[in-house]
Amino acid sequence: MKYFLLVISVLSMGTTSLSQMRVEYEWKYFDLLWDSPKQRQDAIDSGTYDPKGAFLFDVDKALDGRVFITAVRDKGIPVSVLTVSDKHGESGPLLRPYPDWSWYKDDCKGITGGVYNLEIKCNHLFIVDGGRIGENQLCLPQLLIFDLSTDKLVKRVTVPIEIAHNKTRIGLIASNFVHLPNCRNVKNEAIVFMGDTEGAGLVVYNARNENLCRIESDFMKPTSWTIVVENQTYPFGDTMYGLTIIGDDLYYAALAGSKIYQVKYSKLIQCSEKDIAEANQQTKLVGDINGQTTMLTSDRCAIFFNDIAKASIMCADITKEITSQKVRYCSTLIISMLTFLFLLINLIFRSLLRTIQDSNF
């Protein structure tokens, strides 16, 4: 039984059916491109690496063809950002730590915590290191920006706990969306929106003026405390995750919810006390999607999202009222700007609740 599938749909400049999806990579379990067999065995003996304990989370593709994947840090998971190598093992394609092993010493100088979501824009990799392994907050969260032409870190932004977490000190920055009007001077022009999926908030970083702030509203809170996957119900209360921009508006959705909201992003990026205080009034309901979703993405006036319960990709026209009756299965996608649609499939909920049974282990 395979735990992870990386499904790639090659989208042309016109209309492409989702039936053209193919499995590009698959893994029996999580294994790495180690420096030596001894390094791997030492990691197993010390409990640093457990091949059965990991799950992959997000995926994106760089201009040079490299496929980037994230993994959630916990006991037995030594790295969180990886690329798919051309070498294979018993598990499947071996995963190469990014940028390299030296970044995973858990000393708060490299990448320490779990990285859930990654964004590649203008040949730069944007990731948020939550600074947490399992439930242990070891380091401050940080936004890291790498230039993929050199694989060098070009900017590190440390996020204070009082911004990363809510007033009760609960929080986990898990997602990020990068807004760039052009590809010039990326590290100093990027605006990054980061979703706090446990503390129900949005962290905004504006590289143009170095503003960094936290925004909260009632609409970022969960409206449900369960999630349905493959007709099974699991306890779940995560909040802000899916983020995208269309025109002048930031769209967002809570994981434990069924609604999509919008707010003028110009009202957020200056981090003014007035705009932060008026986040509720500035937020509008876009629509009820009658299901829970993880990531959002968009092209022109179309917004795309997944329906977790139905294991489907959905789409809607944001120029019209969005209701559950008007949301459609995207059996056909019409996308002119995208080349690839990546889907990383895992069995995270079964894994977390220890219900996976795999005779191959």
LINBELNOR-V122525 format. One record per residue. RES is the residue in one letter. SS is DSSP state (~ for helix, > for strand, _ for the rest). Layout:
[[RES | SS] [RES | SS]]
//
This chain:
[[M | _] [K | _] [Y | _] [F | >] [L | >] [L | >] [V | >] [I | >] [S | >] [V | >] [L | _] [S | _] [M | _] [G | _] [T | >] [T | >] [S | >] [L | ~] [S | ~] [Q | ~] [M | _] [R | >] [V | >] [E | >] [Y | >] [E | >] [W | >] [K | _] [Y | _] [F | _] [D | _] [L | >] [L | _] [W | _] [D | _] [S | _] [P | ~] [K | ~] [Q | ~] [R | ~] [Q | ~] [D | ~] [A | ~] [I | ~] [D | ~] [S | ~] [G | _] [T | _] [Y | _] [D | _] [P | _] [K | _] [G | _] [A | _] [F | _] [L | >] [F | >] [D | >] [V | >] [D | >] [K | >] [A | _] [L | _] [D | _] [G | _] [R | _] [V | >] [F | >] [I | >] [T | >] [A | >] [V | _] [R | _] [D | _] [K | _] [G | _] [I | _] [P | _] [V | _] [S | _] [V | >] [L | >] [T | >] [V | >] [S | >] [D | >] [K | >] [H | >] [G | >] [E | _] [S | _] [G | >] [P | >] [L | >] [L | >] [R | >] [P | >] [Y | _] [P | _] [D | _] [W | ~] [S | ~] [W | ~] [Y | _] [K | _] [D | _] [D | _] [C | _] [K | _] [G | _] [I | _] [T | _] [G | _] [G | _] [V | _] [Y | _] [N | _] [L | >] [E | >] [I | >] [K | >] [C | _] [N | _] [H | >] [L | >] [F | >] [I | >] [V | >] [D | >] [G | _] [G | _] [R | >] [I | >] [G | _] [E | _] [N | >] [Q | >] [L | _] [C | _] [L | _] [P | >] [Q | >] [L | >] [L | >] [I | >] [F | >] [D | >] [L | _] [S | _] [T | _] [D | _] [K | >] [L | >] [V | >] [K | >] [R | >] [V | >] [T | >] [V | >] [P | _] [I | ~] [E | ~] [I | ~] [A | ~] [H | _] [N | _] [K | _] [T | _] [R | _] [I | _] [G | _] [L | _] [I | >] [A | >] [S | >] [N | >] [F | >] [V | >] [H | >] [L | _] [P | _] [N | _] [C | _] [R | _] [N | _] [V | ~] [K | ~] [N | ~] [E | ~] [A | _] [I | >] [V | >] [F | >] [M | >] [G | >] [D | >] [T | _] [E | _] [G | _] [A | _] [G | >] [L | >] [V | >] [V | >] [Y | >] [N | >] [A | _] [R | _] [N | _] [E | _] [N | >] [L | >] [C | >] [R | >] [I | >] [E | _] [S | _] [D | ~] [F | ~] [M | ~] [K | _] [P | _] [T | _] [S | _] [W | _] [T | >] [I | >] [V | >] [V | >] [E | _] [N | _] [Q | >] [T | >] [Y | >] [P | >] [F | _] [G | _] [D | _] [T | _] [M | >] [Y | >] [G | >] [L | >] [T | >] [I | >] [I | >] [G | _] [D | _] [D | >] [L | >] [Y | >] [Y | >] [A | >] [A | >] [L | _] [A | _] [G | _] [S | _] [K | >] [I | >] [Y | >] [Q | >] [V | >] [K | >] [Y | ~] [S | ~] [K | ~] [L | _] [I | _] [Q | _] [C | _] [S | _] [E | ~] [K | ~] [D | ~] [I | ~] [A | ~] [E | _] [A | ~] [N | ~] [Q | ~] [Q | ~] [T | _] [K | >] [L | >] [V | >] [G | >] [D | >] [I | _] [N | _] [G | _] [Q | _] [T | _] [T | _] [M | _] [L | >] [T | >] [S | >] [D | >] [R | _] [C | _] [A | >] [I | >] [F | >] [F | >] [N | >] [D | >] [I | _] [A | _] [K | _] [A | _] [S | >] [I | >] [M | >] [C | >] [A | >] [D | >] [I | _] [T | _] [K | _] [E | _] [I | >] [T | _] [S | _] [Q | _] [K | _] [V | _] [R | >] [Y | >] [C | _] [S | _] [T | >] [L | >] [I | >] [I | _] [S | _] [M | _] [L | _] [T | _] [F | >] [L | >] [F | >] [L | >] [L | >] [I | >] [N | _] [L | _] [I | ~] [F | ~] [R | ~] [S | ~] [L | ~] [L | _] [R | _] [T | _] [I | _] [Q | _] [D | _] [S | _] [N | _] [F | _]]
//
